[in-house]
Amino acid sequence: MKSPAFEYMRAASIADAMAAFAEADGDAVYLSGGHSVVPSLALRLQAPALMVDLSEITTLSGISLEDGWLRIGAMTRHVQAITDPLINTYAPLFTAAAPYVAHPAIRNRGTLGGSLAHADPASEFPAVAVAIKAELEIASPTGVRRVPADDFFLDIYETAIAPGEILQAIYVPVPVAGQVIGFDEIARRRGDYAMVGAAVQAVITDGLADHVSIALFSVGDRPTRAVSSEAALNGRVIDKASIAAAQAALSDDLSPTDDPQFPAHMRVHLARVLLGRVLSNLKVVA
């Protein structure tokens, strides 16, 4: 199928983009990397009167350290999560997840901000944002606000971004001493959407786990924080016994929908297996 006809403009600034959106009475769509918007247009899931290209807005790009946070511009490409030294050092869970995202052609054009704003519950980067307790900076006509990742993802393909607003940056707390991370997913083929995935971050102090953060994806309508599993690990050595306790606790954290081709009990089983694998292979990053 081909997309319906639309007007196109390349915005020079965030204010320029939002003004165009308003002038179109909201009958517009923002374009970043295009790997979510373009397929939806081709399938006629969207039919906007105007497409606003954000690719030339300089304030949406750039990666820098700011007051204990790593600021990642929303237009940062997926591939930069693999190649950029600041992301490698200060947001290593993004680096660990990036090779699992689709294929090189997608990673070369897709943007981190686009992935987070699209909020596909089977995507890797939204779960990473939750696990690392990132904050998402959203620009609106009245100002700028930062929303914790836990509050950003509301439902399937739904976020805290209101119509006309723009996600302009991701803020990641820099790692602290003893920080460990883990990431993995189970998919039918590398590059396919995950059947289940897990992103984990924790701090190990004197051999004991603290600040354990576990986010699962492809198990619900948004990235799912496994709070019961986190509680089973906090204050304990991460060993076979505590990992088993965390796996068992997933029953309290997950309630996936039943699918004739992938029953809910099977998804929970795979999540337990995967969580055990990730917790057994945590990597020290600071």
Order of alpha helices (4+ residues) and beta strands (2+ residues): beta-alpha-beta-alpha-beta-beta-beta-alpha-alpha-alpha-alpha-alpha-alpha-beta-beta-alpha-beta-beta-beta-beta-beta-beta-beta-alpha-alpha-alpha-beta
